[in-house]
Amino acid sequence: MRIPGYSCSLWRTLSFCLVLSVFLPGLQLAAQETRPARPGTAAQLNVRVTRNQDIARIVKSIDTRSIERMIRKLVSFGTRNTLSTQDDPNRGIGAARDWLYSEFLKAAESSGGRMTVKKQAYEQQKTARIPTPTVITNVVATLRGTQPESENRIYVVSGHYDSMCGSPTDGKCDAPGANDDASGTAAVLEMARVMAKYKFDATIVFMAVAGEEQSLLGSTYFAEQAKQRGANVEAMLTNDIVGNTLGGNGVRDRRTVRVFSEGVPSSETPEEANVRHSVGGENDSASRQLARFIKETGERYVPNMNVTMVYRRDRYGRGGDHIPFLERGFAAVRFTEPNEEYRHQHQNVRMENGIKFGDLPEFVDYPYVANVARVNAANLAMLALAPARPRNVAILTARLSNDTDLKWDANEEPDLAGYEILWRDTTSAVWTYSRWVGKVTSYTMKGLSKDNVFFGVRSIDKQGNRSAVSFPRPLGRTAPATRPATPTQPRS
């Protein structure tokens, strides 16, 4: 028996080796000690990770043909504008809503009763893009977690099933919306179909929302309801415009997906801003940590995809269904293709000067959508299988020292193996060093100054499933006073 980082020589007893292996997080984790790292040296993550075979099977089961069928079916409803008919069985958003509901119910059949499906509806009153009161309906499939300590931890993945042509208030024109956003909706539905048969510690919500083109209405309603009932939404992933690989700039890229994440939280309080002004962390929000996690996990399980982190919450002049979650304090990110083709977004279908305009299924790269779904599925599975990220992580600052003292609260999961401390240069985009420290709630990094690097802590279970990273806050000396945070500007 060999455990990475340890050896059992012949004179040691077999029982000692067996006991040692039980108290480590599976044979996959290496409990290597590292010498104090010098910032700027090469990456050396010291906890070795092998692929979770259930996650690998989930990724492999995502079916390109299934996704294409779903996208073409959504397009077949003619328009899915939020203002289109809701009672025609063949055309309009009502027909799309009912078809999605039936498809989620089919997916739930393999879950053994753990997946439930509902229509979450409310009446939206008149707004600039809603000329008359209109019912907005989200279709929500919830796959309940099976671990009592984790089932109330929720991960949400969404796409929006409404569409628009040249005007968001035109409910009559054809609005195929193949890429925006039948692609994201199909990715979510395919994930639900594949993942329903698997058991996860935490809960996963697969959601198709409406009213996105009318200012994120369906997602806003869901996020607000979640906030009001105190739901523990640990992360939200939205997929919006994830089907085109040939940009208007002429660049073809089938291997890259952008993940947008905000640095400074939209919900940051003045007190939190004061701490950030003192010690940094503008690049370490929960959403930014989620983006790093997605890159690390996605590229491990879908090695032919490059996850490109974009350090802003969305593109210029655009918005997505992750934003209402950000505004309510939930970690959230957006997936989008690398190079957009604006002649195929928000356009009336037409020929103009020999160029075809419109969001049509012929412009969708279906294998690419499947790969984006695989990146999503791998991350959702890892998040829902892993322990919760550590809580109340702190750097102790009461004394000045070239060592760094960290502490955090103990996790409650029975399969917890322990914790890993990560660090990186203050100019590095991703975590580059790590140290496995075991099942402890405090640790001193000897000879590594908190002034020179950023630290994080994550939890790992006995199967090697890893949480997202928690960024520590200072505990001890009070941060010096700074000017008050700039008040939030009204949205236009």
GILINKA-V602841 format. One record per backbone hydrogen bond with DSSP energy under -1.0 kcal/mol. CO is the residue of the C=O (numbers start at 0). NH is the residue of the N-H. E is the energy in kcal/mol with one decimal. If there is no record, write none. Layout:
co->{CO;CO}
nh->{NH;NH}
e->{E;E}
//
This chain:
co->{2;8;12;13;14;15;16;17;18;20;23;37;51;52;53;54;55;56;62;63;64;65;66;67;68;69;70;71;73;74;76;76;77;80;84;91;92;93;94;95;96;97;98;99;100;101;102;103;106;107;113;115;117;119;121;123;129;133;135;137;138;139;140;141;142;146;146;149;152;153;153;154;155;156;157;158;166;176;180;181;182;183;184;185;186;187;188;189;190;191;194;199;200;202;203;204;205;206;207;208;209;210;211;211;215;216;217;218;219;220;221;222;223;224;225;226;230;231;231;234;235;236;237;240;242;244;246;250;254;256;257;258;259;264;268;269;270;271;272;273;274;275;280;284;285;286;287;288;289;290;291;292;293;294;296;297;301;305;307;309;309;314;319;321;322;324;325;330;332;333;334;335;339;340;341;342;349;351;354;356;357;358;359;360;364;365;366;367;368;369;370;371;372;373;374;375;376;377;378;379;380;381;383;390;392;393;394;403;404;405;406;412;414;417;418;419;420;421;422;422;423;424;431;432;434;437;437;440;442;443;444;444;448;453;455;456;457;458;459;459;460;464;469;472;474}
nh->{5;11;16;17;18;19;20;21;22;23;25;40;55;56;57;58;59;60;66;67;68;69;70;71;72;73;74;75;76;77;78;91;174;83;93;95;96;97;98;99;100;101;102;103;104;105;106;107;109;110;143;141;139;137;135;133;126;123;121;119;207;117;205;115;203;149;150;152;202;233;234;204;236;206;238;208;169;181;184;185;186;187;188;189;190;191;192;193;194;195;197;145;146;154;142;156;140;158;138;160;217;216;214;215;219;220;221;222;223;224;225;226;227;228;230;229;232;153;233;155;332;157;334;336;364;252;249;246;305;307;335;309;333;267;272;273;274;275;276;277;278;279;283;288;289;290;291;292;293;294;295;296;297;298;300;301;304;256;258;260;311;317;322;325;326;329;328;235;237;259;239;257;247;343;344;357;356;354;351;349;359;177;362;363;368;369;370;371;372;373;374;375;376;377;378;379;380;381;382;383;384;385;201;408;472;406;474;444;395;442;393;415;461;459;436;457;434;455;431;432;453;427;43;422;420;418;439;407;405;445;403;447;451;423;421;469;419;466;416;417;463;460;456;394;396}
e->{-3.1;-1.7;-1.5;-2.2;-2.5;-2.4;-2.2;-1.8;-1.5;-1.1;-2.9;-1.9;-2.3;-2.1;-2.3;-2.6;-2.1;-1.7;-2.0;-2.4;-2.3;-2.1;-2.4;-2.5;-2.0;-2.3;-2.3;-1.6;-1.2;-1.8;-2.3;-2.2;-2.1;-2.4;-2.0;-1.7;-2.7;-2.3;-2.0;-2.5;-2.3;-2.0;-2.2;-2.6;-2.0;-1.9;-2.1;-2.1;-1.2;-1.9;-2.5;-3.0;-2.8;-3.0;-2.9;-2.3;-2.0;-3.4;-1.8;-3.0;-2.6;-2.4;-3.2;-2.2;-2.2;-2.1;-2.1;-2.3;-2.6;-2.3;-1.1;-3.2;-2.8;-2.5;-2.8;-2.2;-1.3;-2.2;-2.2;-2.8;-2.0;-2.0;-2.5;-2.7;-2.1;-2.2;-2.3;-2.2;-3.0;-1.6;-1.7;-2.7;-1.4;-2.2;-3.2;-2.7;-3.1;-1.5;-2.8;-2.3;-1.7;-2.3;-1.3;-2.0;-1.8;-2.2;-2.2;-2.8;-2.5;-2.4;-2.4;-2.3;-2.6;-1.8;-2.7;-1.2;-1.6;-2.8;-1.0;-2.5;-2.0;-2.4;-2.9;-2.6;-3.5;-2.5;-2.0;-2.6;-4.2;-2.5;-2.0;-2.7;-1.6;-1.6;-2.5;-2.0;-1.7;-2.3;-2.6;-1.2;-2.5;-2.3;-2.1;-2.4;-2.1;-2.1;-2.1;-2.3;-2.6;-2.3;-2.5;-3.0;-2.7;-2.0;-2.1;-2.3;-2.2;-2.3;-2.6;-1.9;-1.9;-1.7;-1.8;-2.2;-2.6;-2.6;-1.7;-1.3;-2.0;-2.7;-2.0;-2.9;-2.4;-1.9;-1.1;-2.3;-3.3;-1.5;-2.7;-1.5;-1.5;-2.0;-1.8;-1.5;-1.9;-2.1;-1.8;-2.3;-2.4;-2.0;-2.2;-2.3;-3.0;-2.6;-1.7;-2.8;-2.6;-2.2;-2.8;-2.4;-1.6;-2.3;-2.3;-2.5;-1.9;-2.1;-2.6;-3.3;-2.4;-2.4;-2.8;-1.4;-2.2;-2.5;-2.4;-2.4;-2.4;-2.2;-1.3;-2.0;-2.3;-1.5;-2.8;-1.9;-2.8;-1.8;-1.7;-2.2;-2.9;-1.1;-1.6;-1.3;-1.5;-1.7;-2.9;-2.8;-2.6;-2.5;-2.6;-1.8;-2.0;-2.1;-1.9;-2.0;-2.6}
//
